[in-house]
């Protein structure tokens, strides 16, 4: 392995984040408090939604969102098998069942035609949980129309989609509730963390209560209330999903850089695409209705033209000092989902094919142009020597 290893992903942190965290530590308020409140207000303004609620992960946000819209045991929620397991596991948390629909071979988002066909043939569906893969928007106009026709709720998994736009409107404005991720590899990073946005006051109040043990006032509100600081009321059996002020301190400044970060990611993508032209691979498809956040840049190897498989390619990239990843191992191949629902690999053929070819390349704002050129030249060298 090269001494000059280029990681697959790195958070891009400046003195602003460091100073805000130090200020938080010196304040003595480490859990949910004034920094979290500020981050929520900033995020609501950034997305343009009336309610933004900070949580400790996007997984927590999705769980709270599904609970708030009324998902119950025995319900079905449609989503994609081409996502991280969190997308589907939150459905199981509530005793409901995920109903997987295969993906579009170009965008890797849920296939709208297959979604419509599923809704026409399956009973008991209560919600759609679209995933904006890699930072590219799903066809939200079509999903909204289907949801309206079948009286369904929409909870959006926007873990990759900050900021992503669909027909000029930012993701967060379409579904009943949208959840974002601030995991360390994401476009805005707080290490761990997430945010939920909604325009529905009742949903916001339910999420606010359920994210902290079902208490009807959070810690910061209790501390600033006229009621005794020790007094609280438990109105439901909630969860422990609140964000800390340490995480929020990072988020405040990361959010201020979100658009700049997005522009840099787009510039890297624009460097990759022509640089990888005429090689035995497919570069990401850009849908004209979506402005991409470029959380991921996923190539698909044309294995029919190569003497190596995807895993060997990744090994050779690693040996050359470049980190890569794979997004995702389709859920129907994973033991739990396979065994519970009796899935076979061929049940979702597009997801399976994409997975077998997919490699995610490094793409993060603190990469230099020289880093990007190095990735391109390394790929060109490996694939040129692996042609059939």
Beta strands, then each sheet from edge to edge (+ up, - down):
strand 1: 51-55
strand 2: 76-79
strand 3: 97-100
strand 4: 125-128
strand 5: 153-157
strand 6: 165-166
strand 7: 169-170
strand 8: 177-181
strand 9: 194-198
strand 10: 281-282
strand 11: 290-291
strand 12: 297-301
strand 13: 358-361
sheet 1: 1+ 9- 8+ 5+ 4+ 2+ 3+
sheet 2: 7+ 6- 11+
sheet 3: 10+ 12- 13+
end
